[in-house]
Every structure is written in structure tokens, then in C-alpha cells.
Amino acid sequence: MTTTTDYRALDAWIDQHFDEEIAFLQALVRVPTDTPPGNNAPHAERTAELLAPMGFEAERHPVPQAEVQAYGMESITNLIVRRPYGPTGSGRTVALNAHGDVVPPGEGWTHDPYGAEIVDGKMYGRATAVSKGDFASFTFAVRALEAVAKPTQGAIELHFTYDEEFGGLLGPGWLLKQGLTRPDLLLAAGFSYEVVTAHNGCLQLEVTVHGKMAHAAVPDTGVDALQGAVHILNALYALNAENRKLLSKVPGITHPYLNVGRIEGGTNTNVVPGKVTFKLDRRMIPEENVAQVEAAIRACIAKAAGECQGIAVDIRRLLLANAMTPLAGNQPLVDALQKHAGEVFGAVPPAIGTPLYTDVRLYAEQGIPGVIYGAGPRTVLESHAKRADERLDLEDLRRATKVIARALHDLLK
């Protein structure tokens, strides 16, 4: 039977080793993992090196180079750390997954994005909050568990993967497809003030609009691809306005939405552009049908293009990530996290959905119940994830590590 003393001993161990946990995270942040270009194998190697002195042997699982390059990245090595505590089948296997790949820093930083500088109790740097912070929280929660509680049944696996930004298929998806893991429960990197049990899906398309180049002095001899693209974009934005009227019944998720995040084209100022390409991101609420959503977008684009004389369009799917709905078996995770977060943080975090999409869906699609919880603030906006000056409040890291260690103790009893 677990006692309050057990939990306090776990907390005390984490407090005693917290400087070490901070240093571990700093070392991880200082190895860039910008994706694109996606040269992530060096970070995996550095992670494995840092884990070794802790007694954690990381299995290195490199994805074949041809697959990685065809996918649009440079290198991926996924890591699995297996910690069995009893005979096979003696208890649950709980996997903890965090991703090391991140979007490039971008502009506007007031701190070195790879400096891991600590100011006023916050660590600044790309991936501090999403999600190298949970490389640290997960690792030190397991270390505390083993040092204090000394579990005798079940097992824990750390899955440190490198393909969340491109969709996860060569990260957790690849590990699962290769049969390298089959846990009973999954806890994935997240934030400290909510237990996420559902999330949106995501469809990303690349749309290339073809016209005909011409000298700007005689524009009538060409077909302006940019004008065609603008017409198509206006049609998509009108469709988006209609989509926003569809409301989800999942708390934490509002409505579908579409964003055009990148556009490029043309050759010079004095040339009628012959080709324009844009990339769109369509977030899908759990209630939507993925095939119908994609068909509606393609039909909208085709109709708008057909209204522009001389315009042709190519559409290429970049990403399709299904939404995640809760699996019934996730309740032990939800209960344990809510119980201990309530005690450690002083308020029980709600079990809700998120408008993000995550790698957890890949486990759920294999029938593995999972939830999202980890070290981070109340909102993505507060964390500055994917923006300048991403940061992690170190007190959130400390407390989340305690919550996870306590929850693992309960789950492996």
C-alpha cells in the first residue's frame, strides 16, 4: 500500500537532484534540432550519452536514410530506454514519450535560442517547453521512482523520438510499425495544468498554382498565377468562415480552422508570375470525417481555379494526422495524474482536449490508451512554443516531475 511517506520521499529525492535535472535539460537544449532541415541523429546520440552515467541504456533505432530523405528530413535516430521491474507480464508497461525535434528558432529572440539561459526562474531556449523539458521530467521521475520506491513489477519505457513536427510517422509511428514496442499505457509530453485526453486532427496540403510567365510590360501575354492564387485563397478563407460555425463537444476544443502558413512564387518584380505555391494547415475537430474534410478543400480549390482562365492547380498532401478521442483504458492515468497534480500544484487539473495534434494518436490508433501531461505552463501562448523566447518555468518542471513520479508509483503497484 502506498503511503504519504512514499510520496514525500519521492518529492525529496527530486528536490535533492533538481540541479542535476536542470543541467541535463540545458545540455539537451544546447544541441539544435531544427526541423527542417531535420538532422536529429546527433541529438539522439547526445541524449544517449547523457543517460548512460545514470545507468540508463538507450537503444538506438536509426530510421533508414532513404526513408528519412524521402520524408524531407536528414537523419532520425529514435531512442528506447527499457526499465523492467519484474517478470514479463507481472504488471503494466507504461511508456513515456517526448519528442526532440523542433521548428527553427525564427526571429525576435532576446535570449540565445540554444543557450538554455536561466533568468528569473525560467529557462529560455527552443524546445525548453516543447518538449525537451519532458526528456528531463520523465527521466528524473523514473530515477526517483527507482531510487525510492524500488518497484518490483511492471515496466517503464522512455521513448525519445524525433518526428513530431513532420507528423510522427518516423518517430513513434516507426517504432510501433517495426514492432519495437507495445506498452499498455502511454504518457506523452505536455503541460502541467491540464491532463489532455483528446486532440484535433491536422491536414496539411501544398497547393501549386500554374499560370504563364510574361514580361510585365505586356502582361496580357501571360497568365498571372498570383491572381489565381489570391482567388483560390479567398475561396478557402470563405470556406474557413463556414467551418468555424461547427463546434466541438470536447471541452478544450472549439471549432475547425484553416491557416495558410507559407506562400512563395514569381521570379522577379518585372515578370508576371507563372507559378505560386502555398501551404495550408487545416485543424479538424474529433467529430469531423477526415476524408470529407480533404475532399471539401480539394473541391473548393478546383472550383476556384476553374473560375480563373488559364490557371491550373496541383495539390499534394503533406501531412494527415488523425484526431485523438479518449480510449476507455486511459482512466488509471487520468486518475493518478489528477490526484497527484492536485496535491503538488494545489489544484486538480481538468481532463480536457487540446486544439493541437500530437504523436499520442499513433499509439491510440494501435489501441494503446494515452494521455498528455508534463512540464509546462497553462497555455501554449504562455510557453512561447514555436515563437521567440520559448521558456520553461523551472518550478513547473520540478513539480511536474514529482507528479509523474508519484503517478508511476501508483500505476506500477
C-alpha positions in Angstrom: 0.0 0.0 0.0 1.4 3.4 -0.9 1.7 5.9 1.9 2.1 9.6 2.2 5.7 8.9 3.3 6.4 7.2 0.0 5.2 10.3 -1.9 7.2 12.6 0.3 10.3 10.5 -0.2 9.9 10.8 -4.0 9.4 14.5 -3.7 12.5 14.8 -1.5 14.7 12.9 -4.0 13.6 15.1 -6.9 14.4 18.2 -4.8 17.8 16.9 -3.9 18.6 16.2 -7.6 16.9 19.1 -9.2 20.1 21.0 -10.0 21.2 17.8 -11.9 17.8 17.7 -13.7 18.3 21.4 -14.8 21.8 20.7 -16.1 20.5 17.7 -18.0 17.9 19.8 -19.7 20.4 22.6 -20.5 22.6 20.0 -22.2 19.7 18.8 -24.3 18.6 22.4 -25.3 22.1 23.3 -26.4 22.1 20.7 -29.2 20.0 22.2 -32.0 17.3 20.0 -33.6 15.8 22.5 -36.2 13.3 20.6 -38.3 13.6 21.4 -41.1 16.3 20.6 -42.0 15.8 17.7 -39.5 19.3 16.5 -38.7 18.3 14.9 -35.4 20.5 11.9 -35.0 23.3 14.0 -33.2 20.8 15.0 -30.5 19.7 11.4 -30.0 23.4 10.4 -29.6 24.0 13.2 -27.1 20.8 12.1 -25.2 22.1 8.6 -25.0 25.5 9.8 -23.8 23.8 11.8 -21.0 21.6 8.9 -19.9 24.4 6.4 -19.7 26.0 7.7 -16.4 22.5 7.5 -14.9 22.5 3.7 -15.6 20.0 4.1 -18.4 21.0 2.2 -21.6 19.3 3.8 -24.6 18.6 1.5 -27.5 19.4 3.5 -30.7 17.0 2.8 -33.5 18.1 4.7 -36.7 15.4 5.1 -39.4 16.9 4.0 -42.8 18.4 7.0 -44.5 16.4 6.6 -47.7 13.1 6.7 -45.8 14.3 9.8 -43.9 15.4 11.7 -47.0 12.2 10.8 -48.9 10.3 12.2 -46.0 12.1 15.5 -46.2 14.5 15.2 -43.3 18.2 14.5 -42.9 18.6 12.0 -40.0 16.5 10.3 -37.3 17.5 8.0 -34.5 14.8 7.2 -32.1 15.6 6.0 -28.6 14.0 3.5 -26.3 15.1 3.0 -22.7 13.5 -0.1 -21.1 13.3 -0.5 -17.3 11.7 -3.8 -16.4 10.9 -4.3 -12.7 9.6 -7.9 -12.6 8.9 -10.9 -14.7 7.4 -10.3 -18.1 3.7 -9.9 -17.7 3.9 -9.1 -14.0 2.3 -5.7 -14.4 1.7 -2.8 -16.7 4.2 -1.4 -19.1 4.0 2.4 -19.1 5.7 4.3 -21.9 6.7 7.9 -21.6 7.1 9.7 -24.9 8.7 13.1 -25.7 9.9 14.5 -29.0 13.3 16.2 -29.6 12.6 17.7 -33.0 11.6 21.4 -33.1 10.7 24.1 -35.5 13.6 26.5 -36.3 14.0 29.4 -33.8 12.9 32.2 -36.2 13.5 35.9 -35.4 12.9 38.1 -32.4 14.7 36.3 -29.7 16.1 38.3 -26.7 18.0 35.2 -25.5 20.2 32.7 -27.3 17.7 30.1 -28.6 20.2 27.4 -27.8 21.8 29.0 -24.8 19.5 27.5 -22.1 19.9 30.7 -20.1 18.1 30.9 -16.8 16.5 34.2 -15.9 14.1 34.8 -13.0 13.5 31.1 -12.6 12.8 30.4 -16.2 15.0 28.6 -18.7 14.9 30.2 -22.2 15.6 28.2 -25.4 14.0 26.4 -28.2 12.3 23.2 -27.0 12.6 24.0 -23.3 8.8 23.7 -23.1 8.0 21.5 -26.2 9.3 19.1 -25.4 12.9 18.6 -24.3 11.6 19.7 -20.9 9.9 16.3 -20.7 13.0 14.4 -21.6 14.1 15.8 -18.2 10.8 15.4 -16.3 10.3 11.8 -17.5 13.9 10.7 -16.9 14.1 12.1 -13.4 10.7 10.9 -12.4 11.8 7.3 -13.3 15.1 7.8 -11.5 13.3 9.0 -8.4 10.9 6.0 -8.6 13.7 3.5 -8.8 15.8 5.2 -6.1 12.9 5.5 -3.6 10.0 3.2 -4.4 12.0 0.3 -6.0 9.2 -1.2 -8.0 9.0 -5.0 -8.2 6.5 -5.4 -11.1 5.6 -4.0 -14.4 8.0 -1.9 -16.6 8.6 1.6 -17.8 9.9 2.6 -21.3 11.2 6.0 -22.3 10.5 6.8 -25.9 12.6 9.8 -27.1 11.6 10.3 -30.7 12.4 12.8 -33.5 9.5 13.3 -35.9 6.7 15.2 -34.2 7.0 18.3 -36.4 6.5 16.3 -39.6 3.8 14.1 -38.2 5.3 11.4 -36.1 5.3 8.6 -38.7 9.1 8.1 -38.5 9.1 8.7 -34.7 6.6 6.7 -32.6 4.8 5.5 -35.7 8.0 3.9 -36.9 8.8 2.2 -33.6 5.3 0.8 -33.4 5.3 -0.3 -37.0 8.6 -2.1 -36.5 7.2 -4.0 -33.5 9.8 -2.5 -31.2 7.3 -1.5 -28.5 3.9 -2.4 -27.3 3.2 -0.7 -24.0 -0.1 -0.9 -22.0 -0.3 2.8 -21.3 1.2 5.9 -22.8 2.1 9.3 -21.2 3.2 11.9 -23.6 4.9 15.3 -23.2 2.5 18.1 -22.3 1.9 20.9 -19.8 1.4 20.8 -16.0 -2.1 22.4 -15.6 -4.3 20.0 -17.6 -4.5 16.3 -18.5 -5.2 16.1 -22.2 -7.3 13.2 -23.3 -8.3 14.2 -26.8 -6.9 16.4 -29.6 -7.6 17.8 -33.1 -6.5 16.2 -36.3 -4.4 18.0 -38.9 -4.4 18.1 -42.7 -1.6 19.9 -44.5 -1.6 20.5 -48.2 0.8 22.1 -50.7 -1.1 23.9 -53.5 0.8 24.9 -56.6 -1.0 27.4 -58.9 0.3 27.4 -62.5 -0.1 30.3 -64.9 2.2 31.6 -67.7 5.1 33.9 -67.2 5.3 37.1 -69.2 7.1 40.5 -69.3 5.4 43.0 -67.0 5.3 45.4 -69.9 3.0 43.1 -71.8 1.1 41.3 -69.1 -1.7 40.2 -71.4 0.6 37.7 -73.0 0.8 35.8 -69.8 -1.5 34.3 -67.1 -0.9 35.7 -63.6 -0.6 32.8 -61.2 -0.6 35.1 -58.2 -4.0 36.5 -59.2 -5.2 32.9 -59.5 -3.8 32.1 -56.1 -5.5 35.1 -54.5 -8.8 33.9 -55.9 -8.3 30.4 -54.5 -7.2 31.8 -51.2 -10.3 33.9 -50.9 -12.4 30.9 -51.6 -10.6 28.9 -48.9 -11.0 31.7 -46.3 -14.7 31.8 -47.1 -14.8 28.1 -46.5 -12.9 28.6 -43.3 -15.6 31.1 -42.1 -18.2 28.4 -42.5 -16.0 25.7 -40.8 -15.8 27.9 -37.7 -19.5 27.6 -37.2 -19.0 23.9 -36.4 -18.5 23.5 -32.7 -16.9 20.5 -30.9 -18.4 18.9 -27.9 -15.0 18.1 -26.4 -14.0 20.6 -23.7 -10.9 22.5 -24.6 -11.6 22.2 -28.4 -13.6 24.9 -30.1 -14.1 24.6 -33.9 -12.2 23.7 -37.1 -9.9 26.2 -38.7 -7.7 26.7 -41.7 -4.4 28.6 -41.9 -2.2 29.4 -44.8 1.3 29.5 -43.3 3.6 29.9 -46.3 3.4 31.3 -49.8 6.1 31.8 -52.4 6.2 32.4 -56.2 7.3 34.6 -59.0 10.8 35.2 -60.4 11.2 39.0 -60.5 9.4 42.2 -60.0 9.0 42.9 -63.7 7.7 39.4 -64.5 4.1 38.2 -64.4 4.4 35.2 -62.0 4.0 31.9 -63.7 3.8 29.8 -60.6 2.8 30.4 -57.0 2.8 27.8 -54.2 1.2 27.9 -50.8 0.9 25.5 -47.9 -2.2 25.2 -45.8 -2.9 23.7 -42.4 -6.5 22.5 -41.6 -7.2 21.5 -38.0 -10.0 19.0 -37.7 -12.1 18.6 -34.5 -12.6 15.0 -33.3 -16.2 14.9 -34.7 -15.1 15.5 -38.3 -14.6 12.9 -41.0 -11.1 13.2 -42.4 -11.9 12.1 -45.9 -14.8 14.5 -46.2 -12.7 17.4 -45.0 -10.0 16.8 -47.5 -12.5 16.3 -50.3 -14.2 19.6 -49.5 -10.9 21.5 -49.6 -9.9 20.0 -52.8 -13.3 20.7 -54.3 -13.1 24.3 -53.2 -9.7 24.8 -54.7 -10.7 23.1 -58.0 -13.9 25.3 -58.3 -12.0 28.5 -57.6 -9.2 27.5 -60.1 -11.8 26.8 -62.7 -13.1 30.3 -62.4 -9.7 31.7 -63.5 -9.0 31.4 -67.2 -5.6 29.7 -68.0 -5.0 28.6 -64.4 -4.1 25.0 -63.4 -3.5 23.6 -60.0 -1.6 20.7 -58.4 -2.4 19.6 -54.8 0.0 17.5 -52.8 -0.8 16.2 -49.3 2.0 16.9 -46.9 0.5 15.5 -43.6 -2.6 13.8 -42.4 -2.8 13.4 -38.6 -6.0 11.9 -37.3 -7.7 13.4 -34.3 -7.5 11.5 -31.0 -10.5 10.6 -28.9 -10.2 9.1 -25.4 -9.8 5.3 -25.1 -11.6 3.8 -22.2 -8.4 2.4 -20.7 -6.8 5.8 -20.1 -8.7 6.3 -16.8 -5.9 4.9 -14.5 -3.6 7.5 -16.0 -6.1 10.3 -15.7 -6.9 9.4 -12.1 -3.3 9.2 -11.0 -2.2 12.4 -12.6 -5.2 14.4 -11.4 -4.8 13.1 -7.8 -1.1 14.0 -7.6 -1.2 17.2 -9.5 -4.0 18.3 -7.2 -1.7 17.7 -4.2 1.5 19.0 -5.7 0.1 22.1 -7.5 -2.8 22.8 -5.2 -5.5 22.4 -7.9 -6.8 19.4 -9.7 -6.1 19.8 -13.4 -9.1 19.3 -15.8 -9.2 16.4 -18.2 -9.8 18.1 -21.5 -9.0 18.2 -25.2 -6.4 20.4 -27.0 -6.5 22.0 -30.5 -3.0 20.8 -31.1 -2.3 17.4 -32.8 0.3 15.1 -31.2 2.0 11.8 -31.6 -0.3 10.2 -29.0 -2.8 9.5 -31.7 -0.3 7.0 -33.2 -0.4 5.0 -30.0 -4.2 5.3 -29.7 -4.6 4.0 -33.3 -2.8 0.8 -32.1 -5.2 0.5 -29.2 -2.8 1.9 -26.6 -4.6 4.3 -24.2 -2.7 7.5 -23.6 -2.9 11.0 -22.2 -0.7 14.1 -22.4 0.9 15.6 -19.3 4.3 17.1 -18.5 6.2 20.2 -17.6 4.9 23.5 -18.8 2.6 26.5 -18.3 -1.2 26.8 -18.6 -1.2 27.7 -22.3 1.0 27.3 -25.4 0.9 31.1 -25.7 2.5 31.4 -22.3 5.2 29.0 -23.2 6.2 30.9 -26.4 6.4 27.5 -28.1 7.1 27.9 -31.8 7.7 31.6 -31.1 10.7 33.7 -30.0 11.9 33.4 -26.4 10.4 30.0 -25.7 10.7 29.3 -22.0 10.0 26.9 -19.2 9.3 27.9 -15.6 11.7 25.6 -13.6 9.2 25.3 -10.7 6.7 23.8 -13.2 9.5 21.3 -14.2 10.2 20.4 -10.6 6.5 19.9 -9.6 5.6 18.1 -12.8 8.5 15.7 -12.2 7.0 14.9 -8.8 3.5 14.4 -10.1 4.8 12.0 -12.8 7.0 10.0 -10.3 4.0 9.7 -7.9 1.7 8.6 -10.7 4.1 6.0 -12.0 4.4 4.7 -8.4 0.6 4.2 -8.3 0.4 2.7 -11.8 3.1 0.0 -11.1 1.7 -1.0 -7.7 
